[in-house]
C-alpha cells in the first residue's frame, strides 16, 4: 500500500512534460537590477521576457488575484492531498477493522467447535440428553454458517482458499457429528451400555479428530489474519508517515513558491515599474523634457500612468514652446511699443518743443520790452520832475519875467526838447506795447496749439489704455498661455496712465501759462492805454511849450498870462506824473507777468523734457 517509487509526492503539481519547466522556474537565480530581470539566455531568457510581458499586460488587481489564486491552488492541492491521505488511512483503518473482525471470526469458530465437541461428549456421557443437545448443535451450526457467510464477503484470495479448506474440514466434521448423533439415537434405548458407550466414544473420537483438523485450520486462518492485520497496521503507519511528509513538503514548496511568485510579481509587476514611472514623473516635474517614459506599451496601471505622463510631457513641451513664442512676441511687442513711444516722443518733441521754445522766446522778449518800457517810464518821470521844477521856478519868478525872459526862453526851449524826447519815448513805448500785444497774441495761439496737442496726446493715451484693457481681457481668456501678454498689456496700461497723468500736468501748466498770458494781455492793453494817454499828454505838453515859446515875446505885456501858463504847465506836469505813475505800475505788472510767463515756460519745458525722457526710458 506504500507510494510507488518514482512518483512525486505532489502528482497534481508535476508531470513528465511540466516538471523541467517548473524546476527551471524554481531555480531562477536572484533578480538583479530593476526591470531587467535575470541575465538569462536561450529558452530561460525567452520565458522570463514572456513572463515580464505578461505581467505588463495584467492589471495590479489581476496580479494580486493571480497570487491569491496560486496560493489557493496550492492550498487546494494540499487539501486534496490531505483528503487522499485521510481516505487511504480510512481504507486502511477499515481493513484493519475487518482484520480484527476476521480474527474474532477465528476465535468464535474455535469456540463454537469446542461447544460442538462438548455437546458430543455430553451425548457420549448420556445419550438420553440427545433431545436437549440437538437444539444447541443446530444453533451453533447456524452461527457458524452466518460467520462464514460474513467472512467470505471481506476475505482476500488467501483467506478464501483457507476458508474453502475450512469449509471442507467443517463438512467432514459435520459428517462425523451426524454419525455421533445417529449413534446416540440408536443406543438411546439400548440395554448394553458398555458396547453402546464404546460405539459413541469411537464416533466422538472420530469427530474429535475432525474437530482438531478444523481447529488447526482456524488457527492457521487466525494467524494469517493476524499477520494481515499487522501488515495493514504497518502499511497504515507508513501511509500516515508518507502523507505527513507529503503534506509538509507540499506546504513548504507551496509557501516557497507562493513567496517567490509573490515577490516576483510584486517586484517586477508592481514595485519596480511603479518606481520607474515615479522616477520618470519626477524627471518631468524637474523640467527634464528628455526623460524617456517607462511602460508606455504596458496594459496595466503603470501603462495608464505612462500614457498620462506622455500626455503631460507633450503638454509640457507645447507649453514650453508657447512660453518661448509668448516671450518672443512680448519682446517684439515691447520693441514695437518702444519704437512707437520713441516715435511719438520725437513727434511730440518736434511739435510741442517748438511751441514751448516760442513761448519761452516770447516771454523773454516780453521781459525785455517790459524792461525797456520801465526804463522809458522812469525817464519820463525824471523829465516830469524837471518840468515840475521849471514850472515852480517860473511861478516863483513870474514877477521877474522880464529880467529872466531869455533864461526862460532857453528853459522853454530845453523843455521842448525834453518833451520831444519824452514824446518819442512814449511813442516807442506805445510801439513796444503793440509789439508785446502781438507777441502775446502769438503766445495765446501757441498755447492753444499746445492745448490741442495735449488733448490729442490724452486721446492717444485713452485709446492706448483701452487697447491695453482689451489686451488684458484677451490675455485672461487665453489662460496660462496669455500671462505674458497680460504682463505686457499691464505695462502698456501703466504707461498710458502715466502719459495721461503727465498730459494732465502739462494741461495744468498750459492752463496756468494761458491764465498768465491772458493777464499779461490785459496788463499790456492797460499799458497801451496808459502809453496812449502819456502820448496825448506829451502832445498837449508840447503844444503848451510851443504856446509858452510864443508867449515869451509877450511876457512883458501879460505877466498874468505867463502865470496862468505856468500854472497850466504845472497842472499838465501833475497829470503827466500821475500818468507816469500808472504807466510805471502797469509796466511792473507787465514785467511780473512776463517773468511768471518765462518761469511757466521753463517749467513747461522741464515737464516736457521729463515726460520725453520717461517715455524714451520706458
C-alpha positions as CSV (number, residue, x, y, z in Angstrom):
1,X,0.0,0.0,0.0
2,X,3.0,2.4,0.1
3,X,3.8,5.0,-2.5
4,X,5.3,3.7,-5.7
5,X,8.9,4.5,-6.5
6,X,9.5,7.3,-9.0
7,X,6.1,9.0,-8.3
8,X,6.5,12.6,-7.0
9,X,4.7,13.4,-3.7
10,X,2.6,16.0,-5.5
11,X,1.4,14.5,-8.8
12,X,-1.1,17.3,-9.3
13,X,1.8,19.8,-9.4
14,X,4.2,18.0,-11.8
15,X,4.0,15.8,-14.8
16,X,6.6,14.5,-17.2
17,X,6.3,17.5,-19.6
18,X,5.9,20.3,-17.0
19,X,8.5,19.2,-14.4
20,X,11.5,20.6,-16.2
21,X,9.9,23.9,-16.9
22,X,8.6,24.2,-13.3
23,X,12.0,23.3,-11.9
24,X,13.7,25.8,-14.2
25,X,11.3,28.4,-12.9
26,X,12.0,27.5,-9.3
27,X,15.8,27.5,-9.9
28,X,15.8,31.1,-11.2
29,X,18.7,32.9,-9.6
30,X,18.4,36.1,-7.6
31,X,16.9,39.0,-9.5
32,X,19.5,41.7,-10.5
33,X,18.9,45.3,-11.5
34,X,15.4,46.8,-11.6
35,X,13.2,46.0,-14.6
36,X,15.9,43.8,-16.3
37,X,15.3,40.5,-14.6
38,X,17.8,37.7,-14.6
39,X,20.5,37.7,-17.2
40,X,19.3,34.5,-18.9
41,X,20.0,33.4,-22.4
42,X,18.2,30.8,-24.5
43,X,14.8,29.4,-23.6
44,X,15.0,30.5,-20.0
45,X,15.6,34.2,-21.0
46,X,12.8,33.9,-23.5
47,X,10.5,32.5,-20.8
48,X,11.5,35.3,-18.5
49,X,10.9,38.0,-21.0
50,X,7.5,36.5,-21.9
51,X,6.7,36.4,-18.2
52,X,7.5,40.1,-17.8
53,X,5.4,40.9,-20.9
54,X,2.5,39.0,-19.4
55,X,3.0,40.9,-16.1
56,X,2.9,44.2,-18.0
57,X,-0.4,43.2,-19.6
58,X,-2.2,42.4,-16.3
59,X,-3.8,44.9,-14.0
60,X,-2.4,45.2,-10.5
61,X,-5.6,43.7,-9.1
62,X,-5.3,40.8,-11.5
63,X,-1.7,40.3,-10.5
64,X,-2.6,40.2,-6.8
65,X,-5.6,38.0,-7.6
66,X,-3.3,35.6,-9.6
67,X,-1.0,35.3,-6.5
68,X,-4.1,34.6,-4.4
69,X,-5.4,32.1,-6.9
70,X,-1.9,30.4,-7.0
71,X,-1.9,30.2,-3.2
72,X,-5.5,29.0,-3.3
73,X,-4.4,26.3,-5.8
74,X,-1.6,25.3,-3.5
75,X,-4.0,25.1,-0.6
76,X,-6.4,23.1,-2.8
77,X,-3.6,20.7,-3.7
78,X,-2.6,20.4,-0.1
79,X,-6.3,19.9,0.8
80,X,-6.6,17.3,-2.0
81,X,-3.5,15.5,-0.8
82,X,-4.8,15.6,2.8
83,X,-8.2,14.2,1.7
84,X,-6.5,11.5,-0.3
85,X,-4.3,10.6,2.7
86,X,-7.3,10.6,5.0
87,X,-9.2,8.4,2.5
88,X,-6.3,6.0,2.3
89,X,-6.0,6.0,6.1
90,X,-9.7,5.4,6.4
91,X,-9.5,2.5,4.0
92,X,-6.5,1.1,5.9
93,X,-8.5,1.5,9.1
94,X,-11.4,-0.3,7.6
95,X,-9.1,-3.1,6.5
96,X,-7.6,-3.3,10.0
97,X,-11.1,-3.3,11.5
98,X,-12.0,-6.1,9.1
99,X,-8.9,-8.0,10.0
100,X,-9.9,-7.6,13.6
101,X,-13.4,-8.9,12.8
102,X,-11.8,-11.8,10.9
103,X,-9.6,-12.6,13.9
104,X,-12.8,-12.6,16.0
105,X,-14.2,-15.0,13.5
106,X,-11.4,-17.5,14.1
107,X,-11.9,-17.2,17.9
108,X,-15.7,-17.6,17.6
109,X,-15.3,-20.6,15.2
110,X,-12.9,-22.2,17.6
111,X,-15.3,-21.5,20.5
112,X,-18.2,-23.0,18.5
113,X,-16.2,-26.1,17.6
114,X,-15.4,-26.5,21.3
115,X,-19.1,-26.2,22.1
116,X,-20.0,-28.8,19.4
117,X,-17.3,-31.1,20.9
118,X,-18.7,-30.5,24.4
119,X,-22.2,-31.4,23.1
120,X,-20.7,-34.6,21.6
121,X,-19.1,-35.6,24.9
122,X,-22.4,-34.9,26.6
123,X,-24.1,-37.3,24.2
124,X,-21.3,-39.8,24.9
125,X,-21.8,-39.5,28.6
126,X,-25.6,-39.6,28.4
127,X,-27.2,-40.4,25.1
128,X,-30.5,-39.7,26.7
129,X,-29.7,-35.9,26.5
130,X,-30.0,-36.1,22.7
131,X,-33.1,-34.0,22.6
132,X,-31.6,-31.3,24.7
133,X,-28.3,-31.3,22.8
134,X,-29.7,-31.2,19.3
135,X,-31.1,-27.6,19.5
136,X,-27.8,-26.4,20.8
137,X,-25.9,-28.1,18.0
138,X,-28.3,-26.7,15.4
139,X,-28.0,-23.2,16.9
140,X,-24.2,-23.4,16.8
141,X,-24.2,-24.7,13.2
142,X,-26.4,-21.7,12.1
143,X,-24.0,-19.3,13.9
144,X,-21.0,-20.9,12.1
145,X,-22.8,-20.6,8.8
146,X,-23.6,-17.0,9.4
147,X,-20.0,-16.2,10.4
148,X,-18.7,-18.0,7.3
149,X,-21.0,-16.0,5.0
150,X,-19.9,-12.8,6.6
151,X,-16.2,-13.5,6.4
152,X,-16.4,-14.6,2.8
153,X,-17.5,-11.1,1.7
154,X,-14.3,-9.4,3.1
155,X,-11.7,-12.1,2.7
156,X,-8.8,-11.9,0.2
157,X,-7.6,-14.8,-2.1
158,X,-5.5,-16.5,0.6
159,X,-8.3,-16.2,3.1
160,X,-10.8,-17.5,0.5
161,X,-8.5,-20.5,-0.1
162,X,-8.2,-21.1,3.6
163,X,-11.9,-20.7,4.1
164,X,-12.5,-23.3,1.4
165,X,-10.3,-25.8,3.3
166,X,-12.1,-24.8,6.4
167,X,-15.5,-25.5,4.9
168,X,-14.3,-28.9,3.6
169,X,-13.0,-29.8,7.1
170,X,-16.2,-28.4,8.6
171,X,-18.2,-30.6,6.3
172,X,-16.2,-33.7,7.4
173,X,-16.7,-32.6,11.0
174,X,-20.4,-32.2,10.5
175,X,-20.5,-35.7,8.9
176,X,-18.8,-37.1,12.0
177,X,-21.1,-35.1,14.1
178,X,-24.1,-36.6,12.3
179,X,-22.7,-40.0,12.8
180,X,-22.3,-39.3,16.5
181,X,-25.9,-38.1,16.7
182,X,-27.1,-41.2,14.8
183,X,-25.2,-43.5,17.2
184,X,-26.8,-41.6,20.1
185,X,-30.2,-42.1,18.7
186,X,-29.6,-45.7,18.1
187,X,-28.2,-46.5,21.6
188,X,-30.6,-44.1,23.4
189,X,-33.0,-47.0,24.4
190,X,-30.4,-50.0,24.4
191,X,-29.5,-52.2,27.3
192,X,-25.9,-52.9,26.6
193,X,-24.4,-49.7,27.7
194,X,-20.8,-50.7,27.6
195,X,-20.9,-51.6,23.9
196,X,-23.0,-48.5,23.2
197,X,-20.7,-46.3,25.0
198,X,-17.8,-47.7,23.1
199,X,-19.6,-47.1,19.9
200,X,-20.4,-43.5,20.7
201,X,-17.0,-42.8,22.1
202,X,-15.5,-44.2,18.9
203,X,-17.7,-41.8,17.0
204,X,-16.8,-38.9,19.3
205,X,-13.1,-39.7,18.9
206,X,-13.6,-39.6,15.1
207,X,-15.4,-36.2,15.4
208,X,-12.6,-35.0,17.7
209,X,-10.0,-35.8,15.0
210,X,-12.1,-33.8,12.5
211,X,-12.6,-31.0,15.1
212,X,-8.8,-30.8,15.7
213,X,-8.3,-30.5,12.0
214,X,-10.9,-27.8,11.9
215,X,-9.2,-26.1,14.8
216,X,-5.9,-26.3,13.1
217,X,-7.4,-24.6,10.1
218,X,-8.9,-22.0,12.3
219,X,-5.6,-21.3,14.0
220,X,-3.9,-21.0,10.6
221,X,-6.6,-18.6,9.4
222,X,-6.3,-16.6,12.6
223,X,-2.5,-16.5,12.3
224,X,-2.8,-15.4,8.7
225,X,-5.4,-12.8,9.7
226,X,-3.1,-11.6,12.5
227,X,-0.2,-11.2,10.1
228,X,-2.6,-9.4,7.7
229,X,-3.7,-7.1,10.4
230,X,-0.1,-6.4,11.4
231,X,0.8,-5.8,7.8
232,X,-2.2,-3.5,7.4
233,X,-1.2,-1.6,10.5
234,X,2.4,-1.2,9.3
235,X,1.1,0.0,5.9
236,X,-1.2,2.4,7.6
237,X,1.6,3.8,9.7
238,X,3.8,4.1,6.6
239,X,1.0,5.7,4.7
240,X,0.4,8.2,7.5
241,X,4.1,9.0,7.7
242,X,4.2,9.3,3.9
243,X,1.2,11.5,3.8
244,X,2.6,13.7,6.6
245,X,5.9,14.1,4.7
246,X,3.9,14.9,1.5
247,X,1.8,17.5,3.3
248,X,4.8,19.1,5.0
249,X,6.8,19.0,1.7
250,X,3.8,20.3,-0.3
251,X,3.2,23.1,2.3
252,X,6.9,24.1,2.3
253,X,7.1,24.1,-1.5
254,X,3.8,25.8,-1.8
255,X,4.8,28.5,0.6
256,X,8.2,29.0,-1.1
257,X,6.6,29.0,-4.5
258,X,3.9,31.5,-3.3
259,X,6.6,33.7,-1.7
260,X,8.7,33.5,-4.8
261,X,5.7,34.2,-7.1
262,X,4.5,37.0,-4.8
263,X,8.0,38.6,-4.6
264,X,8.5,38.3,-8.4
265,X,5.0,39.7,-9.2
266,X,5.3,42.4,-6.6
267,X,8.8,43.5,-7.6
268,X,8.7,43.1,-11.4
269,X,4.9,43.6,-11.8
270,X,4.2,46.4,-9.3
271,X,7.1,47.9,-7.2
272,X,9.9,48.3,-9.7
273,X,7.6,49.5,-12.6
274,X,5.9,52.0,-10.2
275,X,9.4,53.2,-9.0
276,X,10.5,53.5,-12.7
277,X,7.4,55.6,-13.7
278,X,7.7,57.7,-10.5
279,X,11.3,58.4,-11.4
280,X,10.1,59.5,-14.9
281,X,7.4,61.7,-13.4
282,X,10.0,63.2,-11.0
283,X,12.2,64.0,-14.0
284,X,9.3,65.6,-15.8
285,X,8.4,67.6,-12.6
286,X,12.0,68.8,-12.5
287,X,11.5,70.1,-16.1
288,X,13.7,67.4,-17.9
289,X,11.8,67.0,-21.1
290,X,14.4,64.5,-22.4
291,X,13.1,62.0,-19.9
292,X,12.3,58.6,-21.5
293,X,8.9,57.4,-20.2
294,X,8.9,53.8,-19.0
295,X,5.9,51.5,-19.5
296,X,4.2,53.2,-22.4
297,X,3.5,49.8,-24.0
298,X,2.1,48.2,-20.8
299,X,-1.6,47.5,-20.3
300,X,-1.6,47.7,-16.5
301,X,-2.0,50.8,-14.3
302,X,1.7,51.6,-14.9
303,X,0.9,51.8,-18.6
304,X,-2.0,54.1,-17.9
305,X,0.2,56.3,-15.7
306,X,2.8,56.2,-18.5
307,X,0.2,57.2,-21.1
308,X,-0.9,60.1,-18.8
309,X,2.7,61.1,-18.3
310,X,3.2,61.1,-22.1
311,X,0.2,63.5,-22.4
312,X,1.7,65.6,-19.6
313,X,5.1,65.6,-21.3
314,X,3.5,66.6,-24.7
315,X,1.6,69.4,-23.0
316,X,4.7,70.5,-21.1
317,X,6.7,70.6,-24.4
318,X,3.8,72.5,-26.0
319,X,3.6,74.9,-23.1
320,X,7.4,75.5,-23.3
321,X,7.1,76.3,-27.0
322,X,4.1,78.6,-26.2
323,X,6.2,80.3,-23.5
324,X,9.0,80.8,-25.9
325,X,6.6,82.2,-28.5
326,X,5.0,84.4,-25.9
327,X,8.4,85.7,-24.8
328,X,9.4,86.4,-28.4
329,X,6.0,88.0,-29.0
330,X,6.4,90.1,-25.8
331,X,9.9,91.1,-26.8
332,X,8.7,92.0,-30.3
333,X,5.7,93.9,-28.9
334,X,8.0,95.6,-26.4
335,X,10.4,96.6,-29.1
336,X,7.5,97.8,-31.3
337,X,5.9,99.7,-28.4
338,X,9.3,101.3,-27.5
339,X,9.8,102.3,-31.2
340,X,6.2,103.7,-31.3
341,X,6.8,105.5,-28.0
342,X,10.1,106.9,-29.2
343,X,8.5,108.0,-32.5
344,X,5.6,109.6,-30.5
345,X,8.1,111.3,-28.2
346,X,10.0,112.6,-31.2
347,X,6.9,113.9,-32.9
348,X,5.7,115.3,-29.6
349,X,9.1,117.0,-29.1
350,X,9.1,118.3,-32.6
351,X,5.6,119.8,-32.2
352,X,5.4,120.8,-28.6
353,X,9.1,121.7,-28.3
354,X,8.8,124.4,-30.9
355,X,5.8,125.8,-29.2
356,X,7.5,125.7,-25.8
357,X,10.5,127.4,-27.3
358,X,8.3,130.0,-29.0
359,X,6.6,130.6,-25.7
360,X,9.9,130.9,-23.9
361,X,11.2,133.3,-26.6
362,X,8.0,135.4,-26.4
363,X,8.3,135.5,-22.7
364,X,11.9,136.6,-23.0
365,X,11.0,139.3,-25.5
366,X,8.1,140.4,-23.3
367,X,10.6,140.7,-20.4
368,X,12.9,142.8,-22.5
369,X,10.1,145.0,-23.7
370,X,8.8,145.4,-20.2
371,X,12.3,146.4,-19.0
372,X,12.6,148.9,-21.8
373,X,9.1,150.3,-21.0
374,X,10.0,150.6,-17.4
375,X,13.2,152.5,-18.2
376,X,11.3,154.8,-20.5
377,X,8.7,155.4,-17.8
378,X,11.4,156.2,-15.3
379,X,13.0,158.6,-17.7
380,X,9.6,160.3,-18.3
381,X,9.2,160.5,-14.6
382,X,12.6,162.3,-14.3
383,X,11.6,164.6,-17.1
384,X,8.3,165.3,-15.5
385,X,10.2,166.2,-12.3
386,X,12.4,168.6,-14.2
387,X,9.3,170.2,-15.8
388,X,7.7,170.5,-12.4
389,X,10.7,172.2,-11.0
390,X,10.8,174.6,-14.0
391,X,7.2,175.4,-13.6
392,X,7.6,176.2,-10.0
393,X,10.6,178.3,-10.8
394,X,8.6,180.1,-13.4
395,X,5.8,180.7,-11.0
396,X,8.2,182.0,-8.3
397,X,9.9,184.3,-10.7
398,X,6.9,185.5,-12.6
399,X,7.5,188.9,-11.1
400,X,11.0,188.9,-12.6
401,X,9.9,187.6,-16.0
402,X,11.3,190.5,-17.8
403,X,14.7,190.1,-16.4
404,X,14.7,186.3,-16.9
405,X,12.9,186.2,-20.2
406,X,15.9,185.0,-22.1
407,X,16.6,182.4,-19.4
408,X,13.0,181.3,-19.5
409,X,13.1,181.1,-23.3
410,X,16.1,178.9,-23.0
411,X,14.4,176.8,-20.4
412,X,11.3,176.5,-22.5
413,X,13.4,175.5,-25.5
414,X,15.1,172.9,-23.4
415,X,11.8,171.8,-22.1
416,X,10.5,171.5,-25.6
417,X,13.4,169.3,-26.5
418,X,12.8,167.1,-23.4
419,X,9.1,167.0,-24.2
420,X,10.0,165.9,-27.7
421,X,12.2,163.2,-26.3
422,X,9.5,162.2,-23.9
423,X,7.0,162.1,-26.8
424,X,9.5,159.9,-28.7
425,X,9.9,157.7,-25.7
426,X,6.2,157.5,-25.3
427,X,5.8,156.6,-28.9
428,X,8.5,153.9,-28.6
429,X,6.7,152.6,-25.5
430,X,3.4,152.5,-27.5
431,X,5.1,150.7,-30.3
432,X,6.8,148.3,-27.8
433,X,3.4,147.7,-26.2
434,X,1.9,147.0,-29.6
435,X,4.7,144.5,-30.3
436,X,4.2,142.9,-26.9
437,X,0.5,142.7,-27.6
438,X,1.3,141.0,-30.9
439,X,3.7,138.6,-29.2
440,X,1.1,137.9,-26.5
441,X,-1.4,137.1,-29.2
442,X,1.1,134.7,-30.8
443,X,1.7,133.2,-27.4
444,X,-2.0,132.7,-26.9
445,X,-2.3,131.0,-30.3
446,X,0.8,128.8,-29.4
447,X,-0.8,127.9,-26.1
448,X,-4.0,126.9,-27.8
449,X,-2.0,124.7,-30.2
450,X,-0.2,123.2,-27.2
451,X,-3.5,122.6,-25.6
452,X,-4.8,120.9,-28.7
453,X,-1.7,118.7,-28.9
454,X,-2.0,117.8,-25.2
455,X,-5.7,116.9,-25.9
456,X,-4.5,114.7,-28.8
457,X,-1.9,113.0,-26.6
458,X,-4.5,112.5,-23.9
459,X,-6.8,110.9,-26.5
460,X,-4.0,108.7,-27.7
461,X,-3.3,107.7,-24.0
462,X,-7.0,106.9,-23.5
463,X,-7.0,104.8,-26.7
464,X,-3.8,103.1,-25.5
465,X,-5.4,102.4,-22.1
466,X,-8.5,101.0,-23.9
467,X,-6.3,98.8,-26.1
468,X,-4.3,97.6,-23.0
469,X,-7.6,96.8,-21.3
470,X,-8.7,94.8,-24.4
471,X,-5.4,93.0,-24.4
472,X,-5.7,92.2,-20.7
473,X,-9.2,90.7,-21.3
474,X,-7.9,88.7,-24.3
475,X,-4.9,87.5,-22.2
476,X,-7.2,86.5,-19.4
477,X,-9.3,84.5,-21.9
478,X,-6.1,82.8,-23.2
479,X,-5.4,81.5,-19.7
480,X,-1.8,80.3,-18.9
481,X,-0.7,81.0,-22.5
482,X,-1.7,84.7,-22.2
483,X,0.1,85.5,-19.0
484,X,3.0,87.1,-20.9
485,X,0.5,89.2,-22.9
486,X,-1.2,90.2,-19.7
487,X,2.0,91.5,-18.3
488,X,2.7,93.5,-21.5
489,X,-0.8,94.8,-21.5
490,X,-0.5,95.9,-17.9
491,X,2.8,97.7,-18.7
492,X,1.2,99.4,-21.7
493,X,-1.8,100.4,-19.4
494,X,0.6,101.8,-16.8
495,X,2.5,103.8,-19.5
496,X,-0.9,105.0,-20.8
497,X,-1.9,106.1,-17.3
498,X,1.5,107.8,-16.8
499,X,1.0,109.6,-20.2
500,X,-2.5,110.6,-19.2
501,X,-1.2,111.9,-15.8
502,X,1.7,113.8,-17.5
503,X,-0.7,115.3,-20.1
504,X,-2.9,116.4,-17.2
505,X,0.1,118.1,-15.6
506,X,1.1,119.6,-18.9
507,X,-2.5,120.8,-19.3
508,X,-2.5,122.3,-15.9
509,X,0.8,124.1,-16.7
510,X,-0.6,125.3,-20.0
511,X,-3.7,126.5,-18.3
512,X,-1.5,128.4,-15.8
513,X,0.5,129.8,-18.7
514,X,-2.7,130.6,-20.6
515,X,-4.1,132.4,-17.5
516,X,-0.8,134.3,-17.0
517,X,-0.8,135.1,-20.7
518,X,-4.4,136.4,-20.5
519,X,-3.4,138.5,-17.5
520,X,-0.4,139.8,-19.4
521,X,-2.6,140.7,-22.4
522,X,-4.9,142.6,-20.1
523,X,-2.0,144.3,-18.5
524,X,-0.5,145.2,-21.9
525,X,-3.8,146.6,-23.0
526,X,-3.8,148.8,-19.9
527,X,-0.2,149.7,-20.6
528,X,-1.1,150.6,-24.2
529,X,-3.9,152.7,-22.9
530,X,-1.7,154.5,-20.4
531,X,1.0,155.0,-23.1
532,X,-1.6,156.5,-25.4
533,X,-2.6,158.8,-22.5
534,X,1.0,159.7,-22.0
535,X,1.4,160.3,-25.7
536,X,-1.6,162.6,-25.7
537,X,-0.4,164.3,-22.6
538,X,3.1,164.7,-24.1
539,X,1.5,166.2,-27.2
540,X,-0.5,168.5,-25.2
541,X,2.6,169.4,-23.2
542,X,4.4,170.1,-26.5
543,X,1.6,172.3,-27.6
544,X,1.8,174.1,-24.2
545,X,5.6,174.5,-24.6
546,X,5.0,176.0,-28.0
547,X,2.5,178.3,-26.6
548,X,5.0,179.2,-23.9
549,X,7.5,179.8,-26.5
550,X,5.1,182.0,-28.5
551,X,4.1,183.8,-25.3
552,X,7.7,184.5,-24.4
553,X,7.7,187.6,-26.5
554,X,4.6,188.9,-24.8
555,X,5.8,188.2,-21.2
556,X,6.4,191.7,-20.6
557,X,2.9,192.6,-21.8
558,X,1.0,190.0,-19.9
559,X,2.6,188.6,-16.8
560,X,-0.7,187.4,-15.6
561,X,-1.0,185.2,-18.7
562,X,2.5,183.9,-18.0
563,X,1.5,183.0,-14.5
564,X,-1.6,181.3,-15.9
565,X,0.6,179.5,-18.4
566,X,3.0,178.3,-15.7
567,X,0.0,177.1,-13.6
568,X,-1.3,175.2,-16.6
569,X,2.2,173.7,-17.2
570,X,2.3,172.7,-13.5
571,X,-1.2,171.1,-13.9
572,X,-0.1,169.3,-17.0
573,X,3.0,168.1,-15.3
574,X,1.0,166.7,-12.4
575,X,-1.2,164.9,-15.0
576,X,1.9,163.6,-16.6
577,X,3.3,162.4,-13.3
578,X,0.0,160.6,-12.5
579,X,0.1,159.0,-15.9
580,X,3.7,158.1,-15.4
581,X,2.9,156.5,-12.0
582,X,0.1,154.4,-13.6
583,X,2.4,153.6,-16.5
584,X,5.1,152.5,-14.1
585,X,2.7,150.3,-12.2
586,X,1.4,148.8,-15.4
587,X,5.0,148.3,-16.6
588,X,5.9,146.5,-13.4
589,X,2.8,144.3,-13.8
590,X,3.8,143.5,-17.3
591,X,7.3,142.7,-16.2
592,X,5.9,140.5,-13.4
593,X,3.6,138.7,-15.8
594,X,6.5,138.3,-18.3
595,X,8.7,136.9,-15.5
596,X,5.9,134.5,-14.5
597,X,5.3,133.6,-18.1
598,X,9.0,132.9,-18.6
599,X,9.0,130.8,-15.4
600,X,6.0,128.9,-16.5
601,X,7.5,128.3,-19.9
602,X,10.7,127.0,-18.3
603,X,8.6,124.7,-16.1
604,X,6.6,123.5,-19.1
605,X,9.9,122.8,-20.9
606,X,11.2,120.8,-17.9
607,X,7.9,118.8,-17.7
608,X,8.0,118.1,-21.4
609,X,11.7,117.1,-21.2
610,X,11.0,114.8,-18.2
611,X,8.0,113.3,-20.0
612,X,10.0,112.6,-23.1
613,X,12.8,111.1,-21.0
614,X,10.4,108.8,-19.2
615,X,8.7,107.8,-22.5
616,X,12.1,107.0,-24.1
617,X,13.3,105.2,-21.0
618,X,10.1,103.0,-20.8
